[in-house]
Amino acid sequence: ATGPHAGGRSRAARRQGETIAKGHKNYELMLNLQLGIRHAVGKQGPITLDLKSSAFDPKEKVWTRFPPEGSKYTPPHSSCDFRWKDYCPQVFRTLRRLFKVDAADYMLSLCGDQALRELSSPGKSGSFFYLTSNDQYMIKTMKKAEVKIFLKMLRAYYNHVRSFENTLVTKFFGLHCVKLAGANQKKVRFVIMGNLFCSDHFIHRRFDLKGSSLGRTTDKPQTEIDEYTILKDLDLNFIFRLQKHWYQEFQRQVDKDCDFLEQENIMDYSLLVGVHFRDKRVIMTEGSFDSDSSRGSSPHLSPHLSRGDTDPNRLSKIKLGSNMPTKAELTIRKSDCEPQLIGEPTGELYDVILYFGIIDILQDYDISKKLEHAYKSFQYDPTSISAVDPKQYSRRFKDFVYKAFQEDKVDI
């Protein structure tokens, strides 16, 4: 269940998503969400990294009523009467501290004057995604079952991200619920997370990689593929060659993250990869990658490709999964009949900057997934399908990722 992830701040005027202005069907929901977050973040208590087990109790949630006229604890507002729930507030407050999130910046990003943007298509799961105007945070609506899984694994998640500063798993900052007043009003649960692709670099191509081949290709015709299209395993036409130090760090961290997800009985996660091409000669037409050197023709650049994205003054710190200078080697698949997950390397290299992380980590291998696997196994090679048990999933995911990302044997 992959949601769209947004590109860099300094991009062309065409922004992803629809601004939630007055009159938008989710305008009131956005106001409620912003009022609730302001209230939650404003209640700063003492922070200790050694949390008591009671802080992780799924029953550890705080309901607050927000009447329009205001109350002793809440401000008057122009939205409807609603109730707000904070799940495990102490844990998320501490996670924000661990992830070095400044409380004032966080509140301003989510609750400032700038409206949120709703990303056009919900993911396969039916979840909706909202993006803050500075692209820093993403809000995803969640099903009740996902919230249960998350709360069940919250303690293990907390311990994992505390132990591994360079973890590639999604950074979560808050888990909340809004319920409008009235008997038949449904609850809207949502999680706030970091946006992987918030960067000074324009993200030209994005890939959602699972390591399975069945149905793992974009359903868009080549001519319609653009920088916001989420490409999949069978669309990947590169091997990313990391410098030795980074490759070793990458392998170590993917192993640790996959061990954690396997222990928590999680499957169906993806490695989301964003690619920024540094080479101004790169021609990107109809979803293909060529360079003027290989074609011998004059370069044709989209407007957003010709900007000075490699200005060294604007480069933030390089870390695992963020702002990583890498070589991408073009690959070619020999035959369409036999779906090769990784094509043959061509020797044609591009200078790129990569952003990546492990997303969709709240899919438990429950009975419906087991049934889906059993049913599909009658029709397809069982190793090619997405819903396999967590141990098998982790092994297959790592096998694929270590073919797509390799050590650059040539010293740069």
C-alpha positions in Angstrom: 0.0 0.0 0.0 2.1 2.8 -1.3 1.3 6.4 -1.0 2.7 9.1 -3.1 5.7 10.9 -1.6 6.5 14.4 -2.6 9.5 16.1 -4.1 12.0 18.8 -3.1 11.2 22.3 -1.9 13.0 24.2 -4.6 11.1 22.6 -7.4 9.3 24.1 -10.3 5.9 25.8 -9.7 4.0 22.6 -10.4 3.4 21.4 -6.9 2.0 18.0 -6.0 -1.5 17.8 -4.5 -4.5 20.0 -4.0 -4.4 22.8 -1.4 -7.1 22.3 1.1 -8.8 25.7 1.0 -12.2 26.8 2.4 -14.9 24.8 0.6 -12.7 21.7 0.2 -14.6 18.6 1.6 -11.8 18.1 4.1 -11.3 21.7 5.2 -13.0 21.2 8.6 -11.0 18.0 9.1 -7.8 19.9 8.5 -8.8 22.7 10.9 -9.6 20.0 13.6 -6.3 18.3 13.0 -4.4 21.5 13.3 -6.2 22.6 16.5 -5.5 19.1 18.0 -1.8 19.1 17.1 -1.3 22.6 18.4 -3.0 21.5 21.7 -0.9 18.2 21.9 2.5 19.8 21.1 1.8 22.7 23.3 1.5 20.4 26.4 5.3 19.9 26.7 6.1 17.8 29.8 9.4 16.5 31.1 11.2 14.2 28.6 13.1 11.1 29.6 14.4 8.5 27.2 13.8 5.7 29.6 10.1 5.4 29.4 8.0 3.4 31.7 6.1 0.5 30.2 2.8 2.2 31.0 3.6 4.9 28.4 3.3 2.2 25.7 0.0 0.9 26.9 -2.6 1.0 24.0 -5.1 2.3 26.6 -2.7 5.2 27.2 -4.7 7.7 25.2 -6.1 11.1 26.1 -9.5 12.4 24.7 -10.1 16.1 24.6 -13.3 17.8 23.5 -13.0 20.9 21.4 -16.4 22.9 21.5 -16.5 25.8 19.1 -17.0 28.3 22.0 -13.8 27.0 23.6 -13.3 25.4 27.1 -11.0 25.6 30.1 -8.4 23.6 28.1 -9.1 24.5 24.5 -9.4 27.7 22.4 -12.6 28.9 20.7 -12.5 28.0 17.0 -14.5 28.3 13.8 -14.8 24.6 13.1 -17.5 22.2 14.2 -17.6 20.5 17.7 -15.1 17.6 17.7 -13.2 15.3 20.0 -9.5 14.7 19.7 -7.5 11.6 20.8 -3.8 11.4 21.4 -2.3 7.9 21.5 0.7 7.3 23.8 1.5 11.1 23.9 4.6 10.7 26.0 6.2 8.1 23.6 5.7 10.3 20.6 6.9 13.4 22.4 10.1 11.5 23.1 10.3 10.1 19.6 10.2 13.7 18.3 13.1 14.5 20.6 15.0 11.4 19.4 14.5 12.4 15.8 15.8 16.0 16.7 12.5 17.6 15.8 12.1 21.1 17.1 8.7 21.5 18.7 8.1 25.1 17.4 9.1 24.1 13.9 6.9 21.1 14.0 3.9 23.0 15.1 4.5 25.8 12.6 4.9 23.3 9.7 1.7 21.5 10.6 -0.4 24.3 12.0 0.9 27.5 10.5 -1.1 29.8 8.1 -0.2 27.7 5.1 -2.8 25.1 4.3 -2.0 21.4 3.9 -2.2 19.7 0.5 -4.1 16.6 -0.2 -2.3 14.2 -2.6 -4.6 13.2 -5.4 -4.8 9.5 -5.3 -5.2 7.4 -2.1 -2.7 4.5 -1.9 -3.8 0.9 -2.6 -4.8 0.7 1.1 -7.4 3.5 0.6 -5.5 5.8 2.9 -5.3 9.5 2.1 -2.1 11.5 2.3 -1.7 15.1 3.2 1.5 17.1 3.0 2.6 20.2 4.9 3.3 23.3 2.8 7.1 23.0 3.4 7.0 19.3 2.3 8.6 18.3 5.6 5.8 16.2 7.1 3.2 13.8 5.7 -0.1 12.9 7.3 -1.6 9.5 6.5 -5.1 8.4 7.4 -5.1 4.9 9.0 -7.5 2.0 9.4 -8.3 0.8 13.0 -6.4 -2.4 12.3 -3.2 -0.5 11.3 -3.4 1.5 14.5 -3.7 -1.7 16.5 -0.6 -3.1 14.8 1.3 0.1 15.4 0.4 0.3 19.1 1.4 -3.4 19.5 4.8 -2.8 18.0 5.4 0.7 19.4 7.7 -0.3 22.2 9.9 -2.4 19.9 9.8 0.4 17.3 10.9 2.9 20.0 13.8 0.7 21.2 14.9 0.1 17.6 15.0 3.7 16.5 16.7 4.6 19.8 19.4 1.9 19.2 20.0 2.8 15.5 20.4 6.4 14.7 20.7 5.6 11.0 17.6 3.4 10.8 15.9 3.5 7.4 12.4 2.7 8.8 9.8 5.5 8.6 10.1 8.2 11.2 6.7 8.5 13.1 6.0 11.7 15.1 2.4 11.4 16.3 -0.7 9.2 16.3 -4.1 10.8 16.6 -7.8 10.5 16.1 -10.5 13.1 15.3 -14.2 12.3 15.9 -16.8 14.9 14.9 -19.7 15.4 17.3 -22.8 13.4 16.6 -23.8 9.8 17.0 -23.1 8.6 13.4 -19.8 10.4 12.8 -16.9 8.2 12.0 -13.5 8.5 13.6 -10.5 9.6 11.4 -7.3 8.1 12.6 -4.0 9.4 11.3 -0.2 9.2 11.8 2.3 12.0 11.2 5.6 11.0 9.6 8.6 12.4 7.9 8.6 12.9 4.2 11.6 11.1 2.7 11.8 13.4 -0.3 11.9 16.7 1.4 15.1 18.0 0.0 16.8 20.8 -1.9 17.2 18.5 -4.8 14.5 17.9 -7.4 13.5 14.2 -7.3 13.4 13.2 -11.0 12.5 9.5 -10.5 11.0 7.5 -7.6 10.8 3.8 -7.1 8.8 1.6 -4.7 10.8 -1.7 -4.4 9.6 -4.9 -2.7 11.6 -7.6 -4.4 8.6 -9.3 -5.9 7.8 -9.4 -9.6 4.0 -10.2 -9.8 2.2 -7.0 -10.8 5.3 -4.9 -9.9 5.3 -2.5 -12.8 3.6 0.9 -13.3 0.3 0.8 -15.1 1.1 4.1 -16.9 2.1 4.2 -20.5 5.7 5.4 -21.0 4.6 8.8 -22.3 2.8 9.6 -19.1 5.6 8.8 -16.7 6.7 11.9 -14.8 8.6 12.8 -11.7 5.6 12.0 -9.5 5.0 8.5 -10.9 5.7 5.7 -8.5 7.7 3.2 -10.5 8.1 -0.4 -9.3 10.5 -3.4 -9.2 10.2 -4.3 -12.9 10.6 -0.6 -13.9 13.9 -0.3 -12.2 16.6 0.1 -14.9 19.6 1.0 -12.7 22.1 -0.5 -10.3 23.1 2.0 -7.6 26.8 1.8 -6.9 27.6 3.1 -3.4 31.0 4.1 -2.1 32.5 1.3 0.0 31.9 3.0 3.4 28.2 3.8 2.6 27.6 0.3 1.1 28.8 -1.4 4.3 26.7 1.0 6.4 23.7 0.4 4.1 24.0 -3.4 4.3 24.4 -3.3 8.1 21.3 -1.1 8.5 19.0 -3.0 6.1 19.9 -6.2 7.9 19.0 -4.7 11.3 15.8 -3.1 10.0 14.6 -6.3 8.4 15.4 -8.3 11.5 13.2 -5.9 13.5 10.3 -6.1 11.0 10.6 -9.8 10.8 10.4 -10.1 14.6 7.3 -7.9 14.6 5.7 -10.2 12.1 5.6 -7.4 9.4 5.7 -7.9 5.7 4.8 -6.0 2.5 7.1 -3.1 3.3 9.0 -1.3 0.5 12.3 0.5 -0.1 11.2 3.9 -1.4 14.0 5.4 -3.5 14.1 9.0 -4.9 16.7 9.8 -7.6 18.1 13.2 -8.5 20.2 13.3 -11.7 23.1 15.7 -11.3 24.3 15.4 -14.9 22.7 18.3 -16.9 23.3 16.4 -20.1 20.7 13.8 -19.2 17.8 13.7 -21.5 14.6 12.4 -20.0 12.0 11.6 -22.6 9.1 9.2 -22.4 10.3 7.6 -19.3 13.7 6.7 -20.9 17.1 7.9 -19.8 19.7 8.8 -22.4 22.6 11.2 -22.5 23.6 13.4 -25.4 27.0 11.7 -25.4 25.4 8.4 -26.2 23.0 9.9 -28.7 25.3 12.4 -30.3 22.4 14.9 -30.3 21.9 18.2 -28.5 20.5 17.9 -25.0 16.8 18.4 -24.5 16.2 19.5 -20.9 12.9 20.0 -19.1 12.8 23.4 -17.3 13.2 21.8 -13.9 16.3 19.9 -14.9 18.3 23.0 -15.9 18.2 24.6 -12.5 21.4 24.8 -10.4 20.4 22.0 -8.1 24.0 21.1 -7.3 24.8 24.5 -5.7 27.2 23.4 -2.9 25.9 26.1 -0.5 22.5 24.4 -0.4 23.7 20.8 0.1 22.6 19.6 3.5 24.6 16.9 5.5 25.0 13.6 3.7 23.6 10.7 5.8 22.5 7.2 5.1 19.3 7.4 2.9 19.5 11.2 2.5 21.4 13.4 0.1 23.8 10.6 -0.9 26.0 11.1 -3.9 26.0 7.8 -5.9 26.7 6.4 -9.3 23.7 4.9 -11.1 24.5 2.3 -13.8 22.0 1.9 -16.5 20.7 -1.7 -17.0 18.9 -3.5 -19.8 16.6 -6.5 -19.5 17.3 -9.1 -22.1 13.7 -10.4 -22.5 10.3 -9.3 -21.5 9.0 -12.9 -21.4 11.1 -13.8 -18.4 10.6 -11.1 -15.8 14.2 -10.3 -14.6 14.1 -8.2 -11.5 17.5 -6.7 -12.3 18.7 -6.2 -15.8 22.2 -6.5 -17.2 24.6 -3.6 -16.5 25.5 -1.6 -19.5 28.6 0.3 -18.2 26.7 3.6 -18.7 27.0 5.6 -15.5 25.2 8.7 -14.2 26.0 10.9 -11.2 22.9 10.9 -9.0 21.9 11.9 -5.5 19.7 9.3 -3.6 17.1 9.5 -1.0 15.6 6.3 0.4 13.9 4.6 3.3 11.8 1.7 4.3 8.0 2.5 4.2 4.7 0.8 4.8 5.8 -1.0 7.9 2.4 -1.5 9.4 1.2 -4.5 7.4 0.9 -7.5 9.7 1.0 -11.0 8.2 -2.5 -11.8 9.4 -5.0 -14.4 8.3 -6.1 -12.5 5.2 -2.6 -12.3 3.9 -2.1 -16.0 4.6 -5.2 -16.8 2.6 -4.1 -14.4 -0.2 -0.8 -16.2 -0.4 -2.4 -19.7 -0.5 -4.9 -18.6 -3.2 -2.3 -17.0 -5.4 0.2 -19.8 -5.0 -2.2 -22.0 -7.0 -1.9 -19.6 -9.9 1.6 -18.2 -9.7 5.1 -18.9 -8.5 4.6 -18.4 -4.8 8.0 -16.6 -4.4 7.0 -13.9 -7.0 4.0 -12.6 -5.1 4.0 -9.8 -2.5 2.2 -11.6 0.4 4.7 -14.1 1.7 5.4 -14.8 5.4 7.6 -12.2 7.2 10.8 -14.5 7.3 10.5 -15.2 3.5 9.6 -11.6 2.8 12.6 -10.3 4.6 15.0 -12.7 2.9 13.6 -11.9 -0.6 13.6 -8.2 0.1 17.3 -8.2 1.1 18.3 -10.4 -1.8 16.8 -7.9 -4.2 18.0 -4.8 -2.5 21.6 -6.1 -2.4 21.4 -6.6 -6.2 19.9 -3.2 -6.8 22.5 -1.5 -4.5 26.1 -2.6 -4.9 29.5 -1.5 -3.8 31.3 0.8 -6.3 34.5 -1.1 -6.9 36.1 1.9 -8.5 37.5 4.5 -6.0 35.9 7.8 -6.6 
